[in-house]
């Protein structure tokens, strides 16, 4: 086996597909293919999987992936129709309107997940800027990026997991997690930049992350209340929903859970105002070269 191979773990019944990030002597460091999980395992515990569809991960053939995208697309259409009706009911003249959806800054500890997320933001017409940043460097990156980009929504995600040798100590301490402390540090930096949870919305965490610590640090939505694996696209689903929810409306996790693969076990949060705004009159696009 070598770096880049796709594998499963025999000791876990092959339940999760991983990609080998690196090999240290007789142990491999693994990143989840469909789930935002970081793990390690002895090489003898791994089974090689030669699945070409896994090259594009999260795998587009996954039923959960397809259903999540379908629900997200439907929700997006419904939000746009609601916003259009709102303008039609309030305008006394037919002046038209323009849209200002919330802008997303997406930091991801996995470059492949980031590429997929940026593709989907584009398809959903969500303005977004994305950066691949290893989890330990996210706090410093936000300190630099936030004043430049001035986002309405910040997604801080990557890979996480409960350390195997710390499970007996329970889920209370941040030292029991692979990257939760890094995510907490990043959220704290973001909240130093903007304290108002409605002025800048934060979605943070990955698989099995310390949900309570992330909320205490200032996240609006975070993973993982039940310390379960979350799907690679779950943070994106929340950000996309918030981007097209009017600033006049508040939403809770109960409004979003059906858009995610893992629901309330995987993600939770506090009531938050949307970040979508409408403007009037409609903007006329002119040809600068005319």
VMD Tcl script that draws the C-alpha trace (Angstrom):
set ca {
  {0.00 0.00 0.00}
  {1.04 3.56 -0.66}
  {-0.02 7.18 -0.27}
  {-3.21 7.93 -2.22}
  {-4.65 4.40 -2.08}
  {-8.29 3.94 -1.07}
  {-8.81 1.58 1.84}
  {-11.21 0.40 4.55}
  {-10.44 -0.83 8.08}
  {-11.01 -4.51 8.87}
  {-11.45 -3.81 12.59}
  {-14.45 -1.56 11.84}
  {-16.05 -3.91 9.36}
  {-15.07 -1.77 6.37}
  {-17.79 0.77 7.24}
  {-15.93 3.90 6.05}
  {-13.86 4.47 2.92}
  {-10.55 6.28 3.47}
  {-7.72 7.66 1.42}
  {-4.18 7.12 2.72}
  {-2.66 10.52 3.42}
  {0.72 9.23 4.50}
  {2.41 6.15 5.91}
  {4.53 6.29 9.05}
  {6.45 3.03 9.40}
  {3.73 0.38 9.83}
  {0.83 2.79 10.39}
  {-1.23 4.87 7.95}
  {-2.84 8.27 8.48}
  {-6.30 8.19 6.86}
  {-8.74 10.84 5.63}
  {-12.38 9.95 5.04}
  {-13.67 9.84 1.46}
  {-17.33 10.65 2.14}
  {-17.03 11.73 5.77}
  {-14.92 14.41 7.42}
  {-13.02 11.91 9.57}
  {-9.31 11.78 10.34}
  {-8.01 8.45 11.63}
  {-5.00 6.17 11.74}
  {-4.66 2.42 11.54}
  {-1.98 -0.28 11.28}
  {-1.31 -1.30 7.70}
  {-2.32 -4.88 8.51}
  {-5.81 -3.61 9.42}
  {-6.36 -2.09 5.97}
  {-8.07 -3.55 2.92}
  {-7.21 -2.01 -0.45}
  {-10.17 -0.79 -2.55}
  {-9.64 -0.17 -6.25}
  {-12.80 1.85 -6.90}
  {-12.44 4.39 -9.70}
  {-15.52 6.31 -8.49}
  {-13.68 7.06 -5.28}
  {-11.26 9.26 -7.22}
  {-13.92 11.99 -7.11}
  {-14.77 12.28 -3.47}
  {-17.13 12.71 -1.83}
  {-18.37 10.08 -4.26}
  {-21.09 11.45 -6.54}
  {-22.68 8.01 -6.76}
  {-23.43 7.92 -3.03}
  {-27.23 7.85 -2.45}
  {-26.84 10.13 0.55}
  {-24.83 12.57 -1.57}
  {-27.43 12.65 -4.34}
  {-30.37 13.04 -1.97}
  {-28.63 15.82 -0.04}
  {-27.98 17.73 -3.27}
  {-31.58 17.22 -4.44}
  {-33.02 18.59 -1.20}
  {-30.59 21.50 -1.24}
  {-31.52 22.42 -4.83}
  {-35.24 22.28 -4.00}
  {-34.72 24.44 -0.91}
  {-32.78 26.95 -3.00}
  {-35.62 27.26 -5.53}
  {-38.16 27.68 -2.75}
  {-36.12 30.43 -1.11}
  {-35.75 32.30 -4.40}
  {-39.49 32.06 -5.08}
  {-40.24 33.33 -1.58}
  {-37.86 36.25 -2.02}
  {-39.38 37.15 -5.40}
  {-42.91 37.08 -3.95}
  {-41.78 39.36 -1.15}
  {-40.66 41.99 -3.66}
  {-43.81 41.63 -5.76}
  {-46.02 42.24 -2.72}
  {-44.16 45.31 -1.50}
  {-43.40 47.17 -4.74}
  {-45.88 49.85 -5.75}
  {-44.24 50.15 -9.14}
  {-42.60 47.53 -11.32}
  {-39.06 48.65 -10.62}
  {-37.46 45.20 -10.65}
  {-34.91 44.12 -8.09}
  {-31.43 42.73 -7.63}
  {-30.14 40.06 -5.25}
  {-27.36 40.20 -2.69}
  {-26.98 36.70 -1.24}
  {-24.67 36.21 1.71}
  {-20.99 35.80 0.81}
  {-19.22 32.70 2.10}
  {-15.61 32.31 3.18}
  {-14.92 28.56 3.23}
  {-11.77 27.22 4.91}
  {-11.25 23.52 4.39}
  {-8.58 21.17 5.68}
  {-9.15 18.86 2.70}
  {-8.30 20.18 -0.80}
  {-10.50 17.64 -2.58}
  {-13.54 18.47 -0.47}
  {-12.82 22.15 -1.05}
  {-12.87 21.71 -4.84}
  {-16.17 19.86 -4.66}
  {-17.67 22.49 -2.35}
  {-16.58 25.37 -4.58}
  {-18.12 23.62 -7.58}
  {-21.42 23.27 -5.74}
  {-21.39 26.85 -4.44}
  {-21.12 27.91 -8.09}
  {-23.98 25.68 -9.20}
  {-26.15 27.06 -6.38}
  {-25.21 30.68 -7.22}
  {-23.74 31.21 -3.76}
  {-20.91 33.78 -3.81}
  {-18.00 32.05 -2.13}
  {-14.25 32.17 -1.76}
  {-12.52 29.00 -0.67}
  {-9.08 28.25 0.71}
  {-7.33 25.00 1.52}
  {-5.79 25.53 4.95}
  {-4.47 22.75 7.22}
  {-6.44 22.78 10.45}
  {-3.59 24.00 12.73}
  {-3.14 27.07 10.49}
  {-6.79 28.13 10.26}
  {-6.74 30.69 13.07}
  {-3.81 32.54 11.50}
  {-5.41 32.33 8.06}
  {-8.65 33.88 9.33}
  {-6.77 36.68 11.03}
  {-5.41 37.58 7.58}
  {-8.41 36.77 5.37}
  {-11.38 38.20 7.29}
  {-10.47 41.90 6.82}
  {-9.83 41.26 3.11}
  {-12.95 39.27 2.22}
  {-15.48 40.59 4.78}
  {-17.75 37.54 4.54}
  {-21.30 37.17 5.80}
  {-20.81 33.44 6.47}
  {-17.63 31.63 7.51}
  {-17.27 27.86 7.15}
  {-14.43 26.31 9.17}
  {-14.14 22.62 8.45}
  {-11.83 19.80 7.50}
  {-11.22 16.53 9.35}
  {-11.57 15.61 13.00}
  {-12.15 12.57 15.20}
  {-11.95 11.34 18.76}
  {-8.51 9.97 19.55}
  {-8.77 6.23 20.03}
  {-6.58 6.12 23.14}
  {-8.58 8.98 24.73}
  {-12.07 7.48 24.33}
  {-12.04 6.09 27.85}
  {-11.52 9.61 29.21}
  {-14.83 10.70 27.68}
  {-15.72 13.45 25.20}
  {-15.38 16.38 27.59}
  {-11.83 17.59 27.00}
  {-10.54 19.13 23.79}
  {-7.37 17.06 24.09}
  {-9.45 13.99 23.24}
  {-9.97 15.25 19.67}
  {-7.69 15.38 16.67}
  {-8.59 18.90 15.48}
  {-11.37 20.36 17.66}
  {-8.90 22.64 19.46}
  {-7.77 24.00 16.10}
  {-11.37 24.67 15.08}
  {-12.07 26.38 18.43}
  {-9.01 28.60 17.97}
  {-10.22 29.59 14.51}
  {-13.75 30.39 15.74}
  {-12.33 32.55 18.53}
  {-10.26 34.56 16.05}
  {-13.34 35.03 13.83}
  {-15.38 36.24 16.82}
  {-12.69 38.73 17.74}
  {-13.16 40.18 14.26}
  {-16.99 40.25 14.46}
  {-18.80 39.53 17.72}
  {-22.35 39.74 16.36}
  {-23.55 36.24 15.42}
  {-26.03 37.66 12.91}
  {-23.54 40.03 11.26}
  {-21.14 37.14 10.57}
  {-22.40 33.56 10.78}
  {-19.94 30.80 11.64}
  {-20.37 27.12 10.72}
  {-17.61 25.02 12.27}
  {-16.45 21.47 12.83}
  {-16.07 18.07 11.20}
  {-16.56 14.43 12.19}
  {-17.02 13.87 15.95}
  {-15.97 17.46 16.75}
  {-16.51 18.96 20.21}
  {-19.90 20.57 19.55}
  {-20.26 22.37 22.89}
  {-16.77 23.90 22.76}
  {-17.36 25.24 19.25}
  {-20.62 26.89 20.30}
  {-18.99 28.39 23.39}
  {-16.24 29.80 21.17}
  {-18.86 31.61 19.09}
  {-20.05 29.32 16.30}
  {-23.68 29.61 15.19}
  {-23.77 26.03 13.91}
  {-21.34 23.24 14.73}
  {-20.73 19.51 14.70}
  {-21.16 17.02 16.21}
  {-23.76 16.85 19.04}
  {-23.80 13.04 19.08}
  {-20.09 12.74 18.17}
  {-20.95 10.97 14.91}
  {-19.42 11.17 11.46}
  {-20.75 14.04 9.34}
  {-20.97 13.99 5.56}
  {-18.44 16.02 3.61}
  {-21.13 18.39 2.32}
  {-23.08 19.02 5.54}
  {-21.34 22.36 6.36}
  {-21.92 23.54 2.78}
  {-25.65 22.74 3.01}
  {-26.02 25.01 6.02}
  {-24.01 27.84 4.44}
  {-26.00 27.70 1.19}
  {-29.29 27.83 3.07}
  {-28.16 30.85 5.09}
  {-26.87 32.63 1.99}
  {-30.37 32.77 0.47}
  {-32.40 33.21 3.66}
  {-33.60 36.80 4.09}
  {-32.11 38.98 6.80}
  {-35.74 39.44 7.92}
  {-36.04 35.72 8.75}
  {-34.42 33.60 11.42}
  {-33.71 29.91 10.98}
  {-32.78 27.18 13.41}
  {-31.24 23.76 12.97}
  {-34.78 22.37 12.80}
  {-35.21 24.27 9.52}
  {-31.95 22.94 8.09}
  {-31.63 19.37 9.36}
  {-33.44 17.82 6.38}
  {-30.87 19.36 4.02}
  {-28.00 17.52 5.70}
  {-27.12 13.84 5.59}
  {-26.58 13.46 9.33}
  {-29.35 15.67 10.77}
  {-29.46 16.72 14.43}
  {-27.03 14.02 15.54}
  {-24.41 15.49 13.22}
  {-25.02 19.23 13.52}
  {-26.71 21.72 15.82}
  {-26.75 25.40 16.57}
  {-28.59 28.53 17.63}
  {-31.29 30.59 15.93}
  {-29.66 32.83 13.36}
  {-30.77 35.49 10.89}
  {-30.25 34.84 7.21}
  {-27.86 36.96 5.16}
  {-29.80 37.49 1.89}
  {-30.79 41.02 0.89}
  {-32.82 42.42 -1.97}
  {-32.24 45.77 -3.66}
  {-34.38 47.95 -5.88}
  {-34.61 49.07 -8.59}
  {-33.25 46.34 -10.81}
  {-29.72 46.94 -12.04}
  {-29.40 47.57 -15.76}
  {-26.36 45.77 -17.18}
  {-24.79 48.06 -19.77}
  {-22.09 47.31 -22.31}
  {-19.04 49.30 -21.25}
  {-17.67 49.14 -24.79}
  {-20.81 50.56 -26.46}
}
mol new
graphics top color blue
foreach p $ca { graphics top sphere $p radius 0.5 }
foreach p [lrange $ca 0 end-1] q [lrange $ca 1 end] { graphics top cylinder $p $q radius 0.2 }
display resetview
